[in-house]
């Protein structure tokens, strides 16, 4: 079976990179388990129709209707909005039976899709597989000289991991329901099946509680979801084969709890949302009242959220509040505990009993891992495969989020390279490996707003979705980027604003309609990586501060810079003889060299742009160096050493961040400058 998978993967890659007009270019994201190419194709015409046989319910019907709406968008044709007779249709859908009333981890999500020249058949055990198969069909639709068509293929597909999640932090910056819903649509498109909502943190408590109303009345700063809204969101997600996992942070990351109910904290209040106000707060785990409140609250939330799991956080628990409370220190000593970690383990044990009482399974970040932790707790590792593997060896189920933190602004390729079964997890026994359920992309919300969150999630999350769905052997980065580019514009049909939002933000910053010069700069920069932006702050971080700078609009990964780096690679590998690559590089470098003069008036006009002046100048300087290097390479003449020394010094300075932004074309230009030290093979042309 493994050999067959590898063979099909190799065939898929050849087809996906075939030249236009020769073979179909499959743009699947994620790549199916097996794909067998047939002969011919199925026309998509105005008479396209579908029928559902076997089991079907409202969810299947609504999924079919969404499919027809999306297919209509892709083709621009008005297609029949209702199902037709099975004997007269283009697509015949069949599910064997219903899925679970409450979606479960490990349910059968497989499907078979067979497309012939006159009929397509989609078969699955239950509606989950049907929903996934419909998304694969949409990715097969292509335009040809004779109309829209779908190539004849036979696909057998199933996920590699049962848990393929996306965490969205709505606590630090509140994200409205309509934004969450369009991201659920994006998740459905790439077969993700868990939306993990981080609902509470220092900055806000985002869920209505009728048991403790001050939590949302006071602790939310006015921005929260009503229970009716959350029920609607849960139903919306279920319709798309997606579970909704709630997270309520405890005992740390809990300031919003204490703004409403300070008596739960380890140190006396009052507490506020003001940046830098007081010590890092943490719950008091020594008083019975804490557990009575949590019991009543979690009982209420367990009725609201039907999923079998509830996430209790448990990460980054500051010991400051416990260390400064003599009563808590006496409790630690009198109970034979050695340190604060033992106290947190005590808290987690009592909390787990409460969660279990309400018929839920507890999930916590990997700091909860402790010898006294009950084995039915799920450990989510944000610190690496080492802790994931350690949890599996000790008998715990686990999830990987390490390597999938979207807020770190890593390129898609770096996320794509992270595998839950790699490194320490690769040495686990077969039984231990079954405990690794999958993973989650994490969109932490320090620097997100409803305006830019789509661009921080998409399309990079699709690369993580593929890692969690497709066979492990699917790893070609170039293929991934080709398919990601295709998916990105298709996601716009779902209403995602990962591209359009950037344009709106640039127009605000410039204050004019013509943003061509600003966009030229914006397209070659990326936000600083990891936690550098937080480290660059001159004061405490403030979640109420506006996020309206270029760093907030710039894409996490510059497609323009990546394509330019590819051109440089082609040119160098050709021995400096690729005229097409050289011409494309010259055009880009010429535009960048002259952009500073065009942008300068706008930099003086807008206070939001003035900080970009050094960055704009750096782009011009670097581009000029690149053009000069191309000149030397084209003539086959080595560049003067003194010139290279000066250019490399300028390039070194241009690598430094400006306004929390990195100029991403610096490294490929540096490669050209360094290459110009040698006599170019172009001299023999």
VOZA-731210 format. One record per residue (C-alpha): residue in one letter; x, y, z. Coordinates in steps of 0.001 Angstrom, whole numbers, plus 500000, padded with zeros to 6 digits. Layout:
BEGIN
AXYZ...
! end
This chain:
BEGIN
X500000500000500000X502847502359500841X504462501658497441X501166502393495688X500818505677497563X504308506788496606X503708505822492975X500468507757492793X502106510732494490X504881510723491878X502321510500489076X500393513376490630X503494515548490721X504247514886487057X500705515790486112X500659518906488262X503774520224486548X502860519235482994X502972521871480295X499750523540479202X497789521515476690X499544518206477388X498105516759480590X495619518036483180X497291520166485829X495771518924489077X495620521752491611X494457519771494615X494968521191498093X495263518902499936X496556516170497633X494288513075497700X495552509702498843X495396508139495372X494575509586491937X494230507474488787X493923509423485535X491396508176482990X490749509201479389X488519512042478270X486682514525480448X483255515452481748X481746518684480321X480338521216482783X477428522862480987X474282524752481915X472496521411482154X474763520225484990X472698518637487753X473101516305490690X471107513788492683X471537512285496141X470754508631496792X471170506466499855X471227508344503144X470903512078503072X469791514713505519X469650518484505754X473412518727506062X473967516741502868X471354518760501021X472833522065502152X476323520863501238X475105520022497750X473513523453497416X476744525172498480X478561523058495921X476217524227493151X476582527860494218X480361527545494162X480337525758490820X478160528544489440X480738531097490621X483583529175489043X481835528871485689X479656531985485630X476681529782484695X473338529595486458X473028525939487459X469947524087488664X469478524861492367X467629521603493119X468450517917492803X467283515984489743X466288512405488951X469260510043489435X469002508736485869X469370512207484354X472163513814486329X475801514765485827X476855513994489417X475398511150491454X476018511352495207X475560508409497556X476179508112501305X475714504790503083X474531506096506429X474403509065508786X477375510405510706X477383510766514486X474826513183516016X477795515040517523X480821514809515255X483544512636516755X487291512318516370X488108509436514077X484823509250512191X485122507900508671X485886510882506393X486897508879503321X485277509143499917X485565507747496398X485145510043493399X484889508567489906X484508510884486914X483717509585483455X482869511309480202X479128511433480908X478702510848484645X480509511505487907X479889509407491011X480713510419494581X480412507720497244X481139507928500957X480202506122504136X478546509248505571X477988512982504918X481512513917506071X483074512124503126X480471513616500777X481410517150501878X485111516448501294X484502514856497900X482499517840496694X485435520118497484X487764517864495489X485386517999492520X485460521817492594X489271521763492477X489124519661489305X487066522154487281X489154523703484507X488541525974481550X489374524615478080X488951525835474472X485694523864474307X484248524963477652X484490524058481326X485407520439481952X486517518006484640X489150515391483689X488241511732483968X489799510454487175X489303507905489907X490124509206493380X490192507291496636X490876509604499520X491043509663503289X492788511857505863X496103510928507384X495158512485510740X491745512620512386X492304516086513930X493030518932511507X492387522158513322X492662525919513174X492841527926516388X491571531497516204X492291533737519184X489229535960519632X490185537067523139X493010539515522449X491128541089519546X487458540263519082X486616538726515708X482984539096514522X480865536121513521X480805536929509807X484624536781509723X484642533452511559X482064532070509140X484009532939506015X487069531311507555X484983528209508225X484195528235504501X487916528321503806X488489525460506227X485859523365504449X487603524003501126X490831522400502396X489180519673504494X490019520943507974X487655519703510658X488206521575513947X487752525276514709X489405525905518073X488158529179519556X490433530725522184X487592532492523999X489245533910527128X492547535564527991X493880538634529792X492272540952527241X488715539695527163X486071537113528030X484197536531524778X481283534248525669X477983535052527356X477542533337530724X474128533304532336X475559531714535478X478174534448535957X476967537370533830X479715539747534932X482149537602532939X480743538972529683X479230542183531006X482482543391532601X485169540981531436X484515541402527724X484933545176527450X481670545037525501X482690542541522815X481406538978523209X479296536292521538X475818535577522839X474927531959523384X472441532183520512X475214533421518211X477495530582519262X474780527989518637X474401529438515156X478177529255514618X478308525652515868X475536524694513424X477305526558510607X480518524651511337X478757521275511577X477191521863508174X480762522006506835X482046518937508681X483823521038511300X483754520632515078X483919523692517314X486286523364520281X486019526014523045X489011527068525133X488723528798528490X492180529710529810X492972528741533418X494637529106535831X496819531658533990X496008534076531167X493000534920533323X492832538678533877X489401538896532227X488043536455534844X489368538682537619X488136541976536192X484688540460536722X485332538312539810X488559539392541593X487910536982544468X489061534120542205X492581535553541900X495638534690543954X496271538349544753X493701540986545730X492303543270543019X490928545361541660X491989544252538171X491740546203534941X492489545837531238X495036548663531267X498377547638529713X500993546767532301X498529546974535192X499823544914538108X501354541445538292X500514538625535901X497313537273537488X496573533614538151X493674531774539792X493843530714543414X493827526899543319X493718526514547099X490185527779547754X487076525656547236X485192528633545819X487388528558542699X486236525033541892X482593525757542686X482632528613540183X484419526522537572X482010523620538116X478965525790537522X480547527655534591X481831524539532823X478494522852533356X476831525740531548X479401525732528744X479160521954528349X475494522331527463X476285525128524996X479166523395523193X478240519851522114X481793518732521261X483266515981523402X486322518109524251X486937521302526181X490317523075526232X491400524556529574X494633526241528434X497099525699531237X500099527311529536X502537529964530734X501287529991534312X503155532707536149X504140531737539656X504245535374540787X500721535407542174X501287532161544047X504725533168545332X503423536433546814X500487534833548623X501521533414552049X498315531362552304X499075529633549013X502687528989550010X501506527416553261X499095525249551247X501955524029549055X504096523060552025X501295521494554067X500283519281551149X503805518011550535X504214519814547223X507668520774546001X506888523740543785X504332525655541735X504298522923539086X502947520518541697X500309523088542637X499240523414539010X499064519618538764X496785519646541818X494602522262540124X494485520251536903X493504517068538752X490548518765540407X489644520525537166X489750517270535222X487228515733537610X484903518677536994X485305518376533225X484705514621533416X481628515174535593X480126517161532720X480933514348530264X483760516147528501X487389515299527746X489965517844528922X492663519257526634X495566521348527867X498775522829526486X501856520736527138X502638522446530461X499826520375531974X501872517200531449X502651515819534925X502964512310536399X499729512848538346X497699513878535283X494876511407534397X495535509516531163X492339510610529426X493578514205529158X494740515297525680X498048517186525558X498529519872522900X502200520569522275X503260524084521320X506876523440522317X507830520693519876X507605517032518914X509672516190521993X506832516959524400X504332515421521960X506346512204521950X506823512300525725X503066512550526202X502433509652523806X504979507463525608X503213508166528903X499861507117527471X498342510489526558X496703511417523268X498293514484521733X498082517276519177X500886519256517565X500713523027517225X504472523618517342X505607524750513914X502089525819512978X501977529217514735X500709531539512011X501401534673514073X505156534042513771X504869535115510105X506800532129508795X506607531234505086X504295528413504033X507285526204503227X508482526293506819X505082525250508165X504835522620505431X508088521014506583X506756520356510098X505234516910510544X503541515553513690X505324512230513155X508811513689512653X511775514100514991X511130512557518411X507693511314517348X509223509300514481X510746506830516970X507483506032518753X506096502526518709X503096501810516450X500775501883519465X502236505172520702X501856506738517252X498123506058517312X497893508497520224X498934511418518009X495583512684516794X496860515402514436X497568519084514780X496339522648514707X497371525839512950X497269528636515530X496274532217514770X497118534075517956X495535537495518028X498036540068519323X498318541695515891X495070540675514202X491874542556513462X488781541612511447X490441543569508645X493711541644508363X493066538257509979X492212536544506679X495625537476505275X497342536030508328X495461532728507998X495286532238504211X496707530770502130X499456529486504466X497000527452506533X496221525380503452X499817524104503499X499284522905507078X495948521389506088X497748519368503417X500377518190505869X497616516854508129X495502515279505369X497772514040502587X500212511104502612X503479511906504377X505355511434501098X503667514522499581X506412517035500320X507419518859497111X507611522558498031X507520523892494460X504370521912493741X502863523137497001X503447526792496092X502047526307492578X498882524827493990X498698527368496818X498758530219494291X495824528624492477X493887528033495688X494445531582496907X492364533289494250X489728530561494444X489312531312498159X488184534808497229X485039533260495750X484189532184499297X484339535785500500X487757535593502149X489521538964502154X493143537849502411X493969539849499260X491320542558499141X491854543610502765X495428544609502030X494333546975499238X491787548705501454X494390549192504178X496954550619501728X494415553148500454X493720554267504009X497431554756504669X497999556689501458X494765558659501587X494451558429497789X493135556009495199X496430555583493331X498474553284495572X500665551775492858X503950553007494348X502961552008497880X501843548619496660X505181548085494901X506903548511498255X504275546531500165X504619543593497795X508319543039498600X508217543323502394X507110541017505175X506449541589508891X509331540745511201X509391537122512337X508775535274515578X508244537714518485X510457540521517201X507578542974516874X506649542534520523X510300542905521502X510563546139519506X507825547839521535X508930550854523537X506268550295526188X503718547681527270X501671546027524546X498202547560524247X495454545543522581X493378548715522096X496070550423519984X495216550824516280X496661548293513846X496871550539510802X500540550488509784X502090548809506761X503268545961508986X499600545249509672X498732545153505968X501798543438504525X501426539762503686X503249537303505969X504951535936502854X505875538030499816X504936536178496639X506812538799494605X510047538278496536X509713534508496313X509195534644492549X512168537011492219X514336534599494208X513217531815491858X514273533931488863X517707534485490396X517996530747491025X517111529986487397X519551532567486113X522456531358488242X521812527695487478X521734528456483753X525255529811483951X523819533329483535X522436532399480102X518668532404480689X517456535484478758X513864535197479995X514912535147483639X517312538033483047X514636540101481316X512124539496484104X514688540402486766X515644543599484957X512011544674484737X511474544163488454X514754545767489517X514131548779487281X510672549288488785X512049548982492317X514940551354491654X512601554123490516X509869553508493069X511321555704495814X510901558853493747X507271557921493035X506497557043496629X508272559938498331X505410562482498053X503049560024499740X505527559394502538X505552563126503293X501773563381502991X500743560625505445X501791560184509069X501073556469508653X503692556207505904X506484558492507106X508237555659508986X508728553857505666X511149556394504159X514334554416505013X512726551207503766X511773552781500454X515299554126500021X516754550712500819X514661549140498060X515981551655495541X519589551146496655X519377547359496582X517667547367493194X520394549586491737X523008547128492987X521105544268491399X520922546024488032X524632546818488113X525429543198488994X523326542004486073X525305544328483842X528586542750484869X527141539245484531X525698539990481113X529043541262479838X530945538401481437X533172540868483300X534012540427486994X532766543341489093X535408545481490869X536118544303494379X535722547813495788X532269548082494212X531197544716495620X532451545646499073X530378548828499056X527258547112497691X527467544267500175X527779546779502995X524637548565501766X522882545234501395X523862544278504932X522253547452506267X519141546826504179X518652543466505893X517790545198509160X514114545660509894X512512549059509380X509105549866510864X508829546179511886X509225545151508240X511814543109506357X512823543810502750X512616540346501236X514441540938497939X517737541709499671X519038538128499828X518521537290496118X520119540604495097X523050539786497346X523398536517495462X523644538428492174X526248540819493567X528356537964494922X528024536053491637X529317539074489747X532767538490491266X533317535655488788X533796535815485075X530356535012483721X529732532244481243X527651534831479384X530891536084477837X530895533085475524X527459533811474088
! end
